[in-house]
Amino acid sequence: MSLALLALVLTTQAASADPSGEAAKPRISVQSSDVPSLRVQYLNIPWGPNTFSAMESPGDSFYNRRPWPFAQLAAEAPFSLDGTAVPAGRYALVFHPNTPDDKGMSLEVRRVAADFLEAGNVMAPAPEGEAVLRVPVRFETVTDSAPALRIDLRPSPEGASLAIAYGTRRLVKELRR
């Protein structure tokens, strides 16, 4: 079979696999960001404005009743977050949605024994572990939109900035040495 004919067959097979002609959606995979002594891993979950809006609003929907583990944090050295000391170790970062009594969203740092993120699984249950801290969070609404969850660790004079971008929502937390 000539190379031209083989290329035509492969192109035809690819076109017939997606008759809409649309590009395939990106796979949900484990991403990472790190600075010295800190590494965060997370899933590139596509922006879900209705889901996130339900989590921000007071309510008792499916989205409000469960914790949402969204990232793993490995710390080789102690740090502090909102004034609470966090020892070196492995942690789950967990969002708790707003409650029916409108107490707002919160972020929990939970010590865990093992990795829990699974590529493609955005509904993983929160892993068992000890809550080291739980702090209220309020996302800022911005005009630009991140198509999927993105978390960046950046060095800062005090340690590192943890920047969480999801759709039109942003949250930055300082992890101090």
Sequence and secondary structure as in RCSB ss.txt:
>XXXX:A:sequence
MSLALLALVLTTQAASADPSGEAAKPRISVQSSDVPSLRVQYLNIPWGPNTFSAMESPGDSFYNRRPWPFAQLAA
EAPFSLDGTAVPAGRYALVFHPNTPDDKGMSLEVRRVAADFLEAGNVMAPAPEGEAVLRVPVRFETVTDSAPALR
IDLRPSPEGASLAIAYGTRRLVKELRR
>XXXX:A:secstr
  HHHHHHHHHHHHHHH TT         EEEEEETTEEEEEE  B  HHHHHHHHS   SGGGSS EEEEEEEE
SS EEETTEEE SEEEEEEEE   TT   EEEEEEE SS    TT TT      EEEEEEEE  EEEEEEEEEEE
EEEEEETTEEEEEEEEEEEEEEEEEE 
